[in-house]
Amino acid sequence: MIINLKKDIKSRILNGHPWIYSNEILNDVDVVDGDIVDVFYNKNFVGKGYYNSNSLIRIRLLTKKNETIDFDFFKNKILRAKNYRENLLNFSDSYRLIFGEADGLPGLIVDKFNDYLVIQVNTLGIFKYKFDILKALIEIFNPKGIYEKDDEKSSKIEGFDYYDRWVHGNGPDLLEFELNNIKFFSDLKGQKTGFFLDQRLNALNFMTFCKDKNVLDAFSYTGNFGIHALCGGANHVTFVDFSERALEVLELILKNNNISSNRYDLIHSNAFDYLRMMDESGKMFDITSIDPPSLAKSRKSKPNAFRGYKEINLRALKITKNGGLLNTSSCTQIIYPEEFFKTIFEAAENTNKSLKLINKGVQSPDHPVCTNIFETEYLKNYLFYVEDINNY
């Protein structure tokens, strides 16, 4: 099926952005949802992608070449992604293998945890080719198991069957792997694909500042930053998360790394409430780390997200000792880096704090940021030195 684009389309499509919206299409009559279409602009071939009338993003391009979309196509894409990771992360056998649009496979996420793979299907177009993708993954990696953990909300919007189960082989709910020479578990009953690999370099950098410090790891999930702190010689870490399941897995990770129980506390609490309680009690930490889930799911939710980010950063600054450190993150592409930085500045202004930027981090290279697909940049991580403004 041939799809023609309107004459006034934005240059981003011609520059390689894979999303084509419904208002950019000239004709789309009788196209079957999930089918591959050939896209043309002024009689020039633009690329091939899959179509879905249920999505505002009507077409997601898979290739700029006029090639057949089949098993070999997906195998070659996966091999290219594998080679890219292994060249950059040759010290690790656990990484994000496929990062959607950044790897030319929009709608697909694949994480590798040691000998296991976890896949997430987000679009009908990828769902239709799932068995070719699974076959390619098995042929390339020969994994002990592949677990499919789809996004349920996306499945309803896109119109495909949602899966949360082993689709090849079998394995435990907790997949053991190493990150920065520390033992972790990916929890298949937890969030997303079970573990957030995108902070690997930021956590490693954070680790170097934690020796002999008392640290708060708020929104800890299964403790990435806090465990790095303990392995970096922190005196004590207080982990705070609202998920009992996450804290149970976290305790197993701590024990698996032979970390003494007198060096940490596990607090089951809403992190917003806990930060407020610590502020009211006058409790102070040498280092405060806050890594909340995405507070903005859509453009409409940005005002509430800004209020949320300002609240938690303000509270975190108030309980960080003079001369201490604040480690703060935002994991949504809807909030731009300059907007997040401005929100932190406002929180510092309201608490009479002066911040010195120690490190500015993004997602690790197995979550590639593509300059022609700005949505691929979503993670912001800042490490600040905190001083009272009156000490200037």
N, C-alpha and C positions, 0 to 999 in steps of 0.2 A: 504494500500500500504506500502510495506517495503522499506526503504532506508538504504543502507549500506554505512558507512563512510570509507574513505581510511585509510590505516594502519599507515600513518605518520601524523595523525591529531594532532593539538595542544592540550595540556592538559587542556586548558581553558574549552573545551566542557565537558570533563569528570568531571571537577570541578564545573560545574553548570552554565556556561555561555550559554544563550539561543540562540545565533546566530550561524548558520551553513552556511558557504559561499559555493558558487557553486564549487570552486576548492577543497573542502573537501569531496565532494560526489562521491561515486563510481558508483552509478547507479541512474538515475532519469527518466527513459523512461516511457512515457504514464501516467505521473502524472498530474492530473487536478489542475490548479492554484486555490489556496484557500482551497484545500482538506487537511484533516488530514493525516499525515503519521507516521508510526512507524519507529524510527531510531535505528539502530544497529551498534555496533562496535565490530569486532572480535566475532560475534555471540552473543554478550551481549547486552541486551536492554539498550538504552541510554535515551529514552524519546519519547514523542509524541508532535508533533507540526504541524503547517500549512505551506504549500508549496506555493511558487510563483516564476515562472520562469522569471518574469519581474524584479525581485530584485536581486542585488548582494548577499544580505542575503537571500539565497534560502529557508532556513527553520528557523522558529522562534519557539522554544520549549515552550510549555505551561505547561508541567509537566514531572517529572522524573519517574512518576508511570505509570503502564500499566492500565490506567483507561479510562472510556468512557467520551468523550468530549460532554457534553449535558447541559441542563438547570441546573441540580443539580451541575454539575462541576463549572459553572460560579457563581451560587449562593453561594457555599461554599467559592470560592476565594474572592468574594466581602465581605462576612461576616467576613472572616479572616482579610481582609484589614480594615474593619470598626472597628473591635475590637482593632486592633493595634493602629489606630488613637485615638480612644476614651480613651485608656489607657494612651496615652502620651499627648493628648490635650483635657483632660476632661473639660477644661474651655471654649471650643469653639464649636460652632455648624457649623462652616465653615472651611473647610479644603480640601486638595487634597485627595480624596478617593482612586483613582487608579492612580498609577504612573508607567504605562507600565511594563517594565521588572522587576522593583523592587518589583512588586506585582504579578509576574508570569503571567501577561497578556500583553505581548508585543503588541504594536499597539493600546493600549487603554489608554485614559486619562479621568478621571472623577473628576470634582470639585464640592464640595457641598457648596452652598451659602445659609445658613439658610434653608428655606423650598424648595429650588430649586436645581436641578442638571444640570450641563453642561457637556456634553460628547464630546470627540473628537476621531474620528476613523481615524487611520493612515495606516491601512493595509487591504488588501483584506480578509485575514483570519479572522480578527475581524469583518469585514463588514458582512461576511456570517453568523456569530453568533449574529448579532446585536439584533435581536428580543428576543433571549434567555437572552441576557445581560439586555435589557430594562425591560423585564418581571421580572427578578431577582431584579433589582433596585427598581421597583415599589412595589414589594412584601415586600422588606426589609424596604424601607423608606417611602412609600406612599407620594411621593413629590407632591407639588402643580403643578409642571411642570418639564419636562426634555427638555432641549434645546440641539440640536445636532449642533456642530460648528466644522466641519471637517477641516483638512488641505488639501486645494485644490491641492497643488503641489503633495502631497503624493497620492491623489486619482488618479491623472493622471498617475503617475509612476506605482502604484500598480494595477490600473484597476478596480476601483469601483466608484459608483455614489456618488458625493459630495453633502452633505446636510448642509444647514445653516438655520435651522427652528426649531420650536417646534415640537417634536415628541411624546410628551405626555403632556396633559393638556395645560396650557397657562400661560402667565405672561408678565410683562413689559420688556422693553429693558434694564432697569437698575434694577438690583437685589440688594436690600439693605441687608447688613449684617454687623456684627461687627467683628473687629480685634483689639485685645489688648484694648478692651473697647472704641474703636473709630468707628464711623459710616462711612462705605464706600459703594460704589456702584460697582458692577461688570457690565461692559458695554458689552452687547451682540453684539453691533455693533463695538466694539473696537478690541484690539489685543488678539490673542489666545482665552482663555476661558473668557476673560473680565477683569481679575485682576490677578496680580502676587502674589500668596500666599506664595511663597518660601522665601520671605525676612522678614517674620513676626517676627522672633527672632532678626534678624539684625536691623530692624527698631525700635524694642522695646529697644534694647541696645543703639542705636543711640540717641533715645529720651532723655536718661538720661544726655546727655552732652550739651543739647541745651538751657538751661535756660538763658534768657537775651542775647542770641546771635543773630547776623544777619547771615542768612543762605541762601546759593544758592542751589537750588534743580534743577540740570540740567538733561535733559532727564527725566523729572518728570513723564511723562505719566499722570495718574490721582492722583499723588502727595503722594505716600505712605510715603517716607522719610520726605518730607516737612511738611505734616500734623502731623506726629508723632513729628516733631520738634516743631510745634506750640502748640500742646497739652502738650508738655514737657516744655512750658514756653518760647519758642524763642520770641525774640523781633519782628523780621520781617523775612519773607521768600520770596525769589524771585523764582518763578517757571518758568521753561523754557522748552517748548516742541514744536515740529514742527506740531503736530496734533491739529487743531482747535477743533475737536470733543473732544479730551482728555481734553483740557483746559476748555471746556464747562462743562463736567462732573465733573472735578476738582472743578469748582466754586460751583456747586450744593453740592458737598461733604463738602466744606468749610462752606457753609451756613447751611447745615444740622447739622454741629457740632457747630453752633453759634460762628464762628470765625469772628471777626470784620474785615471788608475789609481794614482798615488802617494798618493791620498787614501783608499784603501780596501783591505781584504784580504778575500778570499772563502775561508772555511774550511769544508771538507767534513767534518763531524763530528757525532756525537750531542751535542746541546747540553747535556744532563745531564753527560756526560763532560767536555765542554770547560769548563763552569763549574767543575767539580771540579778540573780540571787547572790552571786559572788561579788558583784559590784556593791550591792546593798550591805553585804557582810564585811566588806573591806579586805577580802582575800586577794592576795597578789601573787602573780607568777613571774618567773624570770623570762619565760617564753610562752606566748599564746599563739596557738595555731587554730585557724577556723577554715574549714573546707566544706561549706554547705552544699547540698544538692542544688540543682538549677532552680533559681527563684523566678525565672521568666520563661514560660513555655510559648508565649506569643508576644507580638508587638503590643497588644492591648494590656498585657500584664507588666510592662516595663515600669510604670510609676510605682506599683506595689513592690516590685523587685528592688528599685532604688531605695525605697524606705526600709526594706528588709536588710539590704546590704549595709546601709548606713547604721541601722540599729545594732547589728552584731559587731561591726567594726568599732563603733563608738564604745560599746560595752567591753569589747576585747581590749581596747586601748586603756580604758579606765582601770582594768585589773592587771595591766602589764607594768612591772616595776620600771622606775626611771633607769634608763640604761639597758632595758630589756629589749626583746625582739617580738615583733608581730609578723606572723606568717599568714597571709590571707589569700583566698582564691575565689574565682568565679568560673563556673563551667558551662556557660551558655553563650552561643554566638550572637544572641539577640542583644546582649549588653556588650558594647564595644570597649576596647581597652581604655580609651581616653575617658569614657563615661564611668567606668569602674574606678579609675585612678582619681577622678574628680570626686566621686562619692567618698573614697577613703580620705581625701584631703579635707572634705567637709566634716567628716567625723573627727579628724585630728584638730581641726579648727575649733569645733564645739567642745573639745576636751582639753584645750590648751596644751596640745602636744606638738612637738616638732619631730618630723619623720625624716630619716636619712635612708635612701634606697640602697639596700645591700645587693639585692638580686632581683631581676625581672625575668620571670620564667614563662614559657608557653608549654604546650603539650610536647611529649617526647617524639622523636622522629619516626616512630612507628605509627604515629597519628599525623601524617604529613599535612603541612599547611601549604596550599597551592595559591599562588599569587593571583591566578585568574579565577579562582573559586573562593571568594572571601569567606563564605560560610564554613569552610574547613578550619578556620581559626576560631576556636571557641574558648580555650582555657587560658585564663590569666592567673598568674601567681606572683605575688610580691612579698619579699622579705624586707622588713624595715627595722632600723634601729630607732627606738622610741626614747625621746627626752621630754621633760617638762619644758614648756616654752620659756618659763621664767629663769631657766638655767642657761639661756643663750648668752 
